[in-house]
Amino acid sequence: MSRKPLVIKSLADLKQVKKVIEDQSRHQAEQVQALAKAQRKQTSERDLFVRAAGVVQRLPDKGHAVLNKKRAPPDVMQRELDEQAALQESLSDEFDVATLLDVDEQMSFLRPGLGTDIPRKLRRGDWAIQRQLDLHGLRVEDAREALGRFIREAKQQGLRCVRIVHGKGLGSPGKAPVLKRRVYNWLLQKDEVLAFVQAKPADGGAGALLVLLAPVKTTG
């Protein structure tokens, strides 16, 4: 059915038509502004992540099904679960570091898909060291638990760069760096760890690692 032409019979009708047109124009302008604001926010968040973690390459799609994740429990319950997990840290000593091809001869590690310049930037100090964990003198089990708790708390606090002092093993039987190799293996099993490199001599040299943690994901 064709619409009847609008007949303006009075000045009041003309004012009403003008108001309708102005309202429609204002509504369209508000929609355009809202869309532009959302696009700017999305671009800003993406640029912030790229500057922090380098260029990320999409992993190949292996056709795995995506399952709905369980909803996180309330904050109080989540804190209790985190504390229990810290006490029951299960980092394995059987993890084979040789199976990870991204560990080079200098024992620096880079999570696959991240910018290859990250280890170099980490080594030269582009990220300031925000906290340190010293494992000197600890037994293996105590060191394992301390490292797991330290990485978890650092991630929760939004820290990006930390130093792990494992020592050079000079005080160990046979002067073998037992704890050093275990720390490498443990860090490789932590998803929060994006990369690590051997510290510069001024920061501990062969007795310490500089560790880069993933940025905290923000919502909003």
C-alpha positions as CSV (number, residue, x, y, z in Angstrom):
1,M,0.0,0.0,0.0
2,S,1.4,3.4,-1.0
3,R,1.7,6.0,1.8
4,K,-0.6,9.1,1.5
5,P,1.3,12.3,0.8
6,L,1.7,14.5,3.9
7,V,-0.6,17.5,3.7
8,I,0.5,20.6,5.6
9,K,-2.6,22.7,6.3
10,S,-1.2,25.1,8.9
11,L,1.9,26.5,10.5
12,A,1.4,24.1,13.4
13,D,1.6,21.2,11.0
14,L,4.8,22.6,9.5
15,K,6.4,22.9,13.0
16,Q,5.4,19.4,13.9
17,V,7.0,18.0,10.7
18,K,10.2,20.1,11.4
19,K,10.4,18.6,15.0
20,V,10.0,15.1,13.7
21,I,12.8,15.6,11.2
22,E,15.1,17.2,13.9
23,D,14.4,14.3,16.3
24,Q,15.3,11.8,13.6
25,S,18.5,13.6,12.7
26,R,19.5,13.9,16.3
27,H,18.9,10.2,16.9
28,Q,20.9,9.2,13.8
29,A,23.8,11.5,15.0
30,E,23.8,9.9,18.5
31,Q,23.9,6.4,16.9
32,V,26.9,7.4,14.7
33,Q,28.7,8.9,17.7
34,A,28.1,5.8,19.8
35,L,29.4,3.5,17.1
36,A,32.5,5.7,16.6
37,K,33.2,5.7,20.4
38,A,32.9,1.9,20.5
39,Q,35.3,1.5,17.6
40,R,37.8,3.8,19.2
41,K,37.7,1.9,22.4
42,Q,38.2,-1.4,20.7
43,T,41.1,-0.1,18.7
44,S,42.7,1.4,21.8
45,E,42.5,-1.8,23.7
46,R,43.9,-3.8,20.8
47,D,46.8,-1.3,20.4
48,L,47.5,-1.5,24.2
49,F,47.8,-5.3,24.1
50,V,50.0,-5.2,21.0
51,R,52.4,-2.7,22.6
52,A,52.6,-4.8,25.8
53,A,52.9,-8.3,24.3
54,G,54.1,-7.7,20.7
55,V,52.5,-9.0,17.6
56,V,50.3,-12.0,18.3
57,Q,49.9,-14.6,15.6
58,R,46.7,-16.7,15.4
59,L,47.2,-20.4,16.1
60,P,45.9,-22.8,13.4
61,D,42.4,-24.0,13.9
62,K,42.5,-27.7,14.7
63,G,38.7,-28.1,14.7
64,H,38.4,-28.5,18.5
65,A,35.0,-28.0,20.0
66,V,34.7,-24.9,22.2
67,L,32.9,-25.7,25.4
68,N,31.2,-23.2,27.6
69,K,33.3,-22.3,30.5
70,K,32.0,-22.6,34.1
71,R,31.1,-19.4,35.7
72,A,33.7,-18.2,38.2
73,P,32.6,-18.5,41.9
74,P,32.0,-15.3,44.0
75,D,35.1,-13.3,44.9
76,V,35.3,-14.7,48.5
77,M,35.1,-18.3,47.4
78,Q,37.6,-17.6,44.6
79,R,40.1,-16.3,47.0
80,E,39.7,-19.4,49.1
81,L,40.2,-21.6,46.1
82,D,43.3,-19.6,45.1
83,E,44.8,-20.1,48.6
84,Q,44.1,-23.8,48.5
85,A,45.7,-24.0,45.1
86,A,48.8,-22.2,46.4
87,L,49.2,-24.8,49.1
88,Q,48.7,-27.7,46.6
89,E,50.9,-26.4,43.8
90,S,51.5,-29.3,41.4
91,L,54.4,-28.2,39.2
92,S,56.0,-31.3,37.8
93,D,59.7,-32.2,37.9
94,E,59.1,-34.7,35.1
95,F,58.5,-31.9,32.6
96,D,60.9,-32.3,29.7
97,V,62.3,-28.9,28.8
98,A,63.9,-30.3,25.6
99,T,60.5,-30.8,24.1
100,L,60.0,-27.1,23.8
101,L,61.8,-25.8,20.8
102,D,61.5,-22.1,21.9
103,V,64.2,-22.5,24.5
104,D,67.5,-21.4,23.1
105,E,71.1,-22.3,24.1
106,Q,71.1,-19.3,26.5
107,M,68.1,-20.8,28.3
108,S,65.8,-18.0,27.3
109,F,62.2,-18.9,26.6
110,L,59.5,-17.2,24.5
111,R,55.9,-18.4,24.4
112,P,55.0,-19.4,20.8
113,G,53.1,-16.7,18.8
114,L,54.8,-13.7,20.5
115,G,57.2,-11.1,19.1
116,T,60.7,-12.5,18.7
117,D,62.2,-9.3,20.0
118,I,60.7,-9.7,23.4
119,P,63.6,-11.7,24.9
120,R,66.0,-9.0,23.7
121,K,63.9,-6.2,25.2
122,L,63.5,-8.2,28.5
123,R,67.3,-8.7,28.7
124,R,68.1,-5.0,28.1
125,G,65.6,-3.8,30.7
126,D,62.6,-2.5,28.7
127,W,60.4,-3.8,31.5
128,A,61.4,-2.6,35.0
129,I,61.8,-5.4,37.7
130,Q,58.8,-5.0,40.0
131,R,59.4,-7.8,42.5
132,Q,61.9,-10.5,43.4
133,L,61.8,-14.0,44.7
134,D,65.0,-15.5,46.3
135,L,65.0,-19.3,46.5
136,H,68.5,-19.5,47.9
137,G,68.8,-22.2,50.6
138,L,65.3,-23.7,50.1
139,R,64.6,-27.3,49.7
140,V,63.1,-28.4,46.4
141,E,59.5,-28.8,47.7
142,D,59.6,-25.5,49.5
143,A,61.0,-23.8,46.4
144,R,58.3,-25.3,44.2
145,E,55.6,-24.0,46.5
146,A,57.2,-20.6,46.9
147,L,57.5,-20.1,43.2
148,G,54.0,-21.2,42.4
149,R,52.6,-18.8,45.0
150,F,54.9,-16.0,43.9
151,I,53.9,-16.2,40.2
152,R,50.2,-16.4,41.1
153,E,50.3,-13.4,43.4
154,A,52.4,-11.4,41.0
155,K,49.8,-12.0,38.2
156,Q,46.9,-11.1,40.5
157,Q,48.6,-7.8,41.4
158,G,49.2,-6.9,37.7
159,L,53.0,-7.2,37.8
160,R,54.7,-7.6,34.4
161,C,58.4,-8.2,35.2
162,V,59.8,-10.2,38.1
163,R,63.2,-11.7,39.0
164,I,63.7,-15.2,40.2
165,V,67.0,-15.9,42.0
166,H,67.7,-19.6,42.0
167,G,71.5,-19.4,42.6
168,K,74.3,-21.0,40.6
169,G,74.5,-24.2,42.6
170,L,77.9,-23.5,44.1
171,G,76.8,-24.6,47.5
172,S,75.1,-27.8,46.3
173,P,76.7,-31.3,46.5
174,G,79.0,-31.6,43.5
175,K,78.4,-27.9,42.8
176,A,75.6,-28.9,40.4
177,P,72.8,-26.3,39.8
178,V,70.0,-28.6,40.8
179,L,67.4,-25.9,41.6
180,K,68.3,-23.9,38.5
181,R,67.1,-26.6,36.1
182,R,63.9,-27.2,38.2
183,V,63.0,-23.5,38.1
184,Y,63.2,-23.5,34.3
185,N,60.9,-26.5,34.2
186,W,58.4,-25.0,36.6
187,L,58.2,-21.6,34.8
188,L,57.6,-23.3,31.5
189,Q,54.5,-24.9,33.0
190,K,53.0,-21.6,34.1
191,D,50.6,-20.1,31.5
192,E,51.2,-16.7,33.1
193,V,54.8,-16.7,31.9
194,L,55.2,-15.2,28.5
195,A,59.0,-15.3,28.4
196,F,62.1,-15.4,30.6
197,V,65.8,-14.7,30.1
198,Q,69.0,-15.2,32.1
199,A,69.6,-12.0,34.0
200,K,72.5,-9.6,33.2
201,P,75.5,-9.8,35.5
202,A,74.3,-6.8,37.5
203,D,71.0,-8.5,38.1
204,G,72.3,-11.9,39.1
205,G,73.8,-13.3,35.9
206,A,73.6,-17.1,35.6
207,G,72.0,-17.3,39.1
208,A,68.8,-15.5,38.2
209,L,66.1,-15.2,35.6
210,L,64.0,-12.2,34.5
211,V,60.5,-13.3,33.9
212,L,57.8,-11.5,31.8
213,L,54.2,-12.1,32.9
214,A,51.1,-11.8,30.8
215,P,49.1,-8.6,31.3
216,V,45.9,-8.7,33.3
217,K,42.8,-8.9,31.0
218,T,40.4,-6.0,31.6
219,T,36.7,-6.0,31.0
220,G,34.5,-3.1,30.4
